[in-house]
């Protein structure tokens, strides 16, 4: 005789504990797993990567400010003290909601009693010709390493043959005026100052960053005074900020604008958009803007009381009917809420609605320059905002070793005006060293977010 029903599922007649499968080691998935630490369930984490990455500092890896080891933690290490957790390395290719199992490659299907989908987001190219083929996204660690290697390779090429300067070898176009685009643009100019010493025979003043955005202001989510400050701060650093500019096509040689202008450039960083992980498309359920899965106010998929979607992949709405922003703090709070809902279900309690607590936003523009905005309307910009940004990001890194490493690296860079691992690690391009197609960043890893991710005061990233 089967045991009592738990929110649509039956207890295992053999007494086995319910299995909770969590897809994704981003912030939403990680917090959900941690929240289930004391629950009588067996948790299996499935991810295509064996590490958790700190999304908001990817741009620092791409611009040689930090090494990839500084912002990543092995997934198994994250949970090694949590006895009810196991990890499986694999790519989830589909979800069979009716049979309650995941299709995972490689290996057999993974059955579940409860499922928390936290696969994050992938880059949105909006149908722009050549953007996916020739642009550099910045969603995962291989992306960051590929971009860093490519940038350094452009300087090596220009040093070898200065005549290439006329063809845009040292022109770096960043598409997107959100946090990822702004932070990357600012960090590139700081890298150029360091490379000026690395390449004494090269006129590095020819290196330039062009930041393109189709709207009338950068950092649209922030107050107007912070938007204006961001633009001024970037321009003081030498960034050519161009608003009301849409990219219509990307080629290996240029970024082509809707206005008809072509910008000769061998590097186009695509920080313009984000959409839900393609895994959401396999659910066969209703989706909203950006491919996000429609969920009810408790984050459940309609008709499947044991299936939750959190973070960038969730089409959850606030009480006003607006979709929650695709930022880390939302993912964190939703991951914790989903875990709490499973605990409630196991106790036979009714679902509770998710309510987001907005802790504010912050982003950096570069050395001594950042912006901060609280829900109360209080804003801050400049040096003290930058100190707050740096301190929060150090505190929120996963792992004490990473916290110490990043703190020391930043302190060293701040006082010496030097930067860290200026290493070319990506595989050599197949044809020539000016081909901008990334060689390491094969598939969209989608772990969170955030193409134009705006770090939160409560937790910058995934």
Buried (B, 14 or more C-beta within 10 A) or exposed (E): EEEEEBBBBEBEEEEEBBBBBBBBBBBBBBBBBBBBBEBEBBBBBBBBBBBBBBBBBBBBBBBBBBBBBBBBBBBBBBBEEBEBBBBBBBBBEBBBBEEBBBBBEEEEEBBBBBBBBBBBBBBBBEEBBBBBEBBBBBBBBBBBBBBBBBBBBBBBBBBEEBEBBEBBBBBBBBBBBBBBBBBBBBBBBBBBBBBBEBBEEBEBEBBBBBBBBBBEBBBEBBBEEBBBBBBBBBEEBBBBBBBEBBBBBBBBBBBBBEEEEBBEBBBBBBBBBBBBBBBBBBBEBEBBEBBBBBBBBBBBBEEBBBBBBBBBBBBBBBEEEEBBBBBBBBBBBBBBBBBBBBBBBBEEEEBEEBEBEBBBBBBBBBBBBBBBBBEEEEBBBBEEBBEBBBEBBBEBBBBEEBBEBBBEBBEEBEEEEEBBBBEBEBEEBEEEBBBBBBBBBEEBBBBBBBBBBBBBBBBBBB
